Amino acid sequence: MIAANRNLALDRYTRIGDLANSVHRALRRTFLPLLILLTVVTGALYLRHNPGATAFAEMAVGTLVILIAWRSRGIGLPVIPLLALQNLIVYGLPIVSGHEVVTAYPESFVTKAGFEVLIFSIAMAAAWRLGMELMHPATPVSFAVRNVRQEGTERLQRLGLTLITASSIYLLAQSLGWLDPIINALPAGSVSLIAPLVAAAASCGFFLVAMFIGSGKVSTFRRALFWGLLVGCSVISASGLLLSATTAIVAAVLIGLFWGSGRMPWLYLTVVILLLGFLNLGKITMRERYWGVTGETENSVALTQLPRFYAEWADASFEALVPTEHDDRTTVSRESAAKGQSLLERVNNLQNLLFVIDAVEVGHIAPLHGATYGIIPPLLLPRILWPDKPRTHEGQIMLNVHFGRQDLDSTFQTYIAWGLLPEAYGNFGSVIGSVVLGVVLGLFFAALENFTAPKVLISLEGFISFMILLGMMGSVEMVASVLVTSIFQSAVVLVVATLPFVERTVLKRPGT
């Protein structure tokens, strides 16, 4: 339900499907400006004789097809439009920015890459629409948090703050080393269960409170506490030099602010992009200083050392951004700049798709015929039951070794990203890979949307739905084995941890 002030009426009766109203409203406001923008950008690329102009036009059409399809029939979790915009960014932005990868391959390959994105988009939109026609929304029975029926939004705010505080205390205790004796006493593989639980609690808590902040229903004290804990969690999480954990938290806040207010929080988004982009420049340099050759931290950062650590990180990022020209530091600075990885590089999946197209078409390397998908079922077993289980990135390793990007030994030091669409091409080749991936994702998200739309937001189903949405937001560099196992592990841990606190119930808003 949408209140008169255009914000969501967030309360214990809010359903997942109600949140789709914010997305529908945003699409109505932005569709025409987006259409004009894509038309202008495409025209400019053709006028400049950019070799990726046709490819960008194909990507733009695919994006619009998905947005039109979801705007007409979307009833719940907006994963489809999210993927459409994500693909436009990770495949189209390198063309618009004039990235060197566009000229590194023949123009025909770039156009072919755009065609693969278009085919994937059409297949996913068609499969999703078919699924929405064949499937029906589930019953409104939810495993809602206990006592939600008796208490109002105060209870929901306290729940969100409790999740945030508990996960923050865990991160703080872990950074101080207080948990080391307990973790060392646990069976091998226990950390792989605890980490997803803490991450899920933090993400769900920040998402829940951010919605109330977006709707303007949070006191000044709680608002200050929220932003303070967000900064604290982000600082501690990022000190491990893995920005993915921090990105998940800030993305949860972004979704919450958007759904609570019905508007994109541009100021917050701008600050986050600038900070993460800046830190990302010096991340590789810092990893060389603080990580071992196996990719594990050798020099842990104590809590009292964080100011000095981030000052050093900022200096490394600044050197990568603006190489100096002073005497003996010239060479070092230029090397740092070469090692620095810009945010554009992190979201540049076009280079991965072009690489695999070239490997298949020119190198005549045979596709893997679904091998990276076949390893997913055994990877779902917890490591506590199978200590020698293959690495979660096994699918990524298979692709890199098979197509000659890495040898097996180098995969123990770093992973080279792929993405879902390049992985599909590497498994099934041209067109077929895009169609298979699009159909599978389209049908799955149609089923997910129909199942979750009538469910109460503050429920087990709501938390799992949010974790899936958050997982897809972070799927830019992932292969299927990483994406599926991470979501599956988080969902299982979330179910086990939440079941004692939920009850099977039907909540109906009074007067309906």
VEXNUBA-806717 format. One record per residue (C-alpha): z, x, y. Coordinates in steps of 0.1 Angstrom, whole numbers, plus 5000, padded with zeros to 4 digits. Example, Ala and Ser with C-alpha at 12.3 -4.5 7.8 and 13.67 -1.06 7.14 Angstrom:
<rs>
507851234955 507151374989 
</rs>
This chain:
<rs>
500050005000 499250125035 501750055063 500749945098 501050295111 498350405086 500950605066 501750535030 504750315024 506450575003 509250424982 510250364945 507350124941 504550354952 502050404924 499650684918 496750454926 498150384961 497650744970 493850694965 493950494997 494550805018 491550975002 489350675006 490250655043 489551025047 486150995030 485250705052 486050905083 484451235073 481451135051 478951095080 480151415098 479951605065 476451475059 475351585094 477051925089 475351985056 471951885069 472252105100 473452405079 470652355054 468052335082 469452655098 469252845065 465652745061 464852845097 466453185091 464453215059 467653265039 466853315002 469753074994 468552785015 467152584986 470252664965 472552544992 470552214996 470952154959 474652214961 475051984991 473151704973 475451744942 478551734964 477351414982 476551244948 480051294936 481651184968 479550864969 480350784933 484150824937 484150644970 482750334953 484850324922 487850564926 491150404919 493550694914 493851064911 491051214932 490151504910 486451444912 486051464950 488351774949 486051944925 483051854945 484352014977 485652314957 482252384942 480652354976 482952614989 482952864960 479152844955 477852754989 480052955013 478653295001 475153175011 476253045045 478253365053 475253585043 477053755015 475254055000 475153884966 472453644978 470053934984 471154134954 469353904930 465853754931 465553434952 464453244921 467853324905 469753204935 467752884935 468452854898 472152894904 472052604930 470252394904 472952454878 475552344903 473452034910 473051944873 476751994867 477651764897 475251494886 476351514850 480051494860 479451204884 477451014858 479951074830 482850974853 481050654863 480350564827 483950634818 485150404846 482850124834 483950154797 487650224803 490249994818 493450074837 496550124815 499549894816 501949944845 504750064823 506050404834 508650654824 510250634859 513150854870 516450674862 518250474889 515050464910 515050084907 518550064922 518050314951 515550354978 513850654994 517150834999 517250894962 513751014961 514351264989 517451394972 515551434940 512851644957 515351864975 517251904942 514152034925 513352264953 516952404956 517252454918 513952644916 514852844947 518252954932 516453054900 513953274920 516753424940 518853504909 515853654892 514953874921 518654004922 518554074885 521353834877 519353664850 518253984831 521153974806 520453614798 516653654795 517053964773 519353774750 516853494745 514253504717 510853664724 508553434743 511253224760 510153344794 506853174788 508652844785 511052894814 508453014839 506252704837 509352474840 510552644872 507052644886 506652274877 510052194893 509252374925 505752224928 506851864921 509851904945 507752044974 505151784968 507651494969 509451605000 506251705018 505051345013 508151215031 507651475059 504051365063 505151005066 507851095092 510850975071 512851305068 515751395090 515651705112 518151895090 516251825058 512951915075 514452255085 515852305050 512452225035 510552475056 513152735051 513152705014 509352705014 509253035033 511953185010 510253084978 506853204990 508253535001 510053594968 507153474946 504553684965 506654004961 505354024926 501954084941 500553774923 499553524951 498653254925 502353144923 502653124960 499352944963 500452674939 503552604961 501652594994 498952374978 501652134966 502852105002 499352055014 498651764991 502051614999 501451635037 497951485033 499051195011 502051115032 500251105065 496751015054 495451305076 494551665068 497351895081 495052135099 497652345115 499452405082 496152475065 495052715091 498352915090 498252935052 494653045050 495253315076 498453455060 497053445024 493753595035 495453875054 497853965025 494953945000 493254235018 496054475009 496954334976 495054574954 496354874974 499954744969 499354694932 498355054928 501655154943 503954914925 502254824893 501855034861 498555084842 499354794820 499554554849 503354514848 505554594877 507154934875 508754944909 510654614913 511354504949 515054434956 515854144979 517154385006 513854575005 511654285012 511354345049 510154705043 507954585014 506154325035 505754565064 504054815040 501854535027 500954425062 500054785071 497854815039 496054485048 495554595084 493954925072 491654725050 490754495078 490354755106 489755105091 491055385113 489055685123 491855935129 491656285113 492856305077 493555935075 489855845078 488955885041 492155705030 491555415053 487955375043 488955375006 491555115014 488954905031 486754935001 489554834978 490654545000 489554214986 488853945012 489553585007 485853515006 485553744976 488253554958 486353224962 482853364956 481953214922 478253244931 478353614921 479653524887 477053254881 474253494892 475553764870 475453554839 472053414848 470753764851 472453884819 470853594799 467453584816 466753964822 469254134798 468353884770 472053874760 472553574737 475053304748 478353284730 477652934716 481052784724 483153084712 485453084743 486252714738 486952754700 489952984707 491752734728 493652534700 495552834687 496352944722 498352624727 501052744703 504052874722 504553254720 508053204708 506553074675 503753324674 504753654692 501453814684 499353534698 496153644716 496253674753 495853354774 492853524790 491153574756 488153364766 487753564798 487953894778 485253774754 482953694782 483454024800 483054234769 480154034755 478154044787 479054414795 481254374826 484154544809 485154734778 488054614758 490454884770 489854804807 490854444801 494454564796 494554674832 492754394851 490754084845 487354004861 487253634870 484553394858 485053024866 484352714845 480652684853 479653044847 481653024815 479652714804 476452904811 477653204792 478352974762 475352744761 472752884785 470752714812 471152344819 472852264786 476052444797 476152254830 475551924813 478151974786 480852084811 480051804835 480151534808 483451664793 485151684827 483751354839 484851154809 488251324809 488951254845 487850894842 490350854813 493051024834 492350814864 492450484845 495650584826 497650704857 496450474885 499050194876 501850434870 504750474894 504450794914 508050904908 507750914870 506951154842 503251034843 503251104881 504551454877 502151544850 499251394870 500151604899 500351924878 496851854865 495551804900 497252124912 495852314881 492352204891 492852314926 493652664913 490852674887 488352864909 488653184889 489753044856 488053004823 488852704801 491352884779 493452984809 493152644826 493952434795 496852644782 498452674816 498352294822 499352224786 502352454787 503452314820 503051954808 505052014775 507852184793 507951914819 508051644793 510951804774 512951874806 512351534821 512751294792 516551274795 516251164831 513550894828 513450534815 510650314804 510250044830 507949834851 508549834889 507049554909 507149544947 509049234959 506848964971 503849054949 
</rs>
